[in-house]
Amino acid sequence: MIQSYFITLPPYERGFHLITARVLEALPELPENGLLTVFIQHTSAGICINENADPDVLEDFNMVFERLVPERGLPYVHTVEGPDDMPAHIKSVFCGSSVTIPVVHGKLTLGTWQGIYLGEFRNHGGRRKLVATIIS
């Protein structure tokens, strides 16, 4: 069986934000076994899985993303939506637009230190929409 659920996240400030709990709260009870895929319906934000124990990891992510793809100093052609838009599109490619997590015994099989993250790459990205699909 395949079931999809639409999740709208509240606006987040620029950076990486742990959203595992928000995703799980929006879903019904998970099946005994299956897969959960979470897809973000935006091109200026991303979704990924990474460490959820030490907040310094997210600070380092932000620092590296800002150095790799700065808002200013590169001759971007697509500038009509503001100086943070094109860099946000590029950062979302690095981060990705979906994650897939196995479900075993009714629980996500994330590792001990793993969590699902929203990468918000705009200064004012607004509410972000996700599609969570459960395959059982």
Secondary structure as UniProt FT lines:
FT   STRAND          2..9
FT   STRAND          15..18
FT   HELIX           20..25
FT   STRAND          33..40
FT   STRAND          45..51
FT   HELIX           55..68
FT   TURN            80..81
FT   TURN            83..84
FT   HELIX           85..95
FT   STRAND          98..104
FT   TURN            105..106
FT   STRAND          107..108
FT   TURN            112..113
FT   STRAND          114..120
FT   TURN            123..124
FT   STRAND          128..135
//
